[in-house]
């Protein structure tokens, strides 16, 4: 049986189960749904689940635990037979006082709990995989040389220098420039659209700004490589004696800042619009101007959401790879010159895991150490932002 036919067959059987459960409930109530503990629709969903749960269990056994060695027809019959048995038991036990609603809601609650467990388990799996591989890396390479080393030079010959500081510096440098571009532009754009712009202008401007978030990062990288980098080199870096390279921290930071403007502006705009109008009216009624109301009332009330938007933009900037590869180069160095080529942790994670590499070598395992360090860095950002939001919220309240 083909996959398409199987899907249509199961959909038909599930629909029939729903109708059968609903009809059975109406039959035992004599056609008067008021005599039932639960609505007929709940009995229908209960019948559908009574068929689906055993059928899915058998499906998992056939195609998940057991090796697939033919017998598709037998497997389908087993699935339908298990579901039919569950449906039959439910139908013959259905009475007017059957708590079908409780069954359905309990199963839905279990499914929601399962989804939460999957999300938590996935996070734990990611962390544990990073921890185990990082532990293996530090068995082969001194942790002091990794965290305090200033030279990054992997060569897969046993004498690599895997200093983490140049990568950290490049990551923070590029992200700082990107946030310096995105935060003021995005925040001021959000304030204008929410407090000053007409509804007609807002309906056009906001989608255009959000369109920036839909552009692939490779396009931004090409824009940085072909347009922004040469312009900065010819107009600023070369005339002022900062360097002759089009690939630089400034190039990647400016383009990345443009890319993350929608993360700041769109979220901040929604948060500012969520501030109750009564706060604005009260401030204006007390004699404050519109700008004073925005500065002293609206922004403090929206600060938790604005901080969250900035944090999201910062995380997006820290984790960006393609723009850095094309715009900032791949040189791991410590320098204050924003017009020099540098690189970030994400770029080196990709480069160390790309190609024909030995996954037992420290030059490859260092990628997991970088990943875990990046995870801890973003976690610290979240903790600091949460602390700031809570302290300011206490002062505002």
Order of alpha helices (4+ residues) and beta strands (2+ residues): alpha-alpha-alpha-alpha-alpha-beta-beta-alpha-alpha-alpha-alpha-alpha-alpha-alpha-alpha-alpha-alpha-alpha-alpha
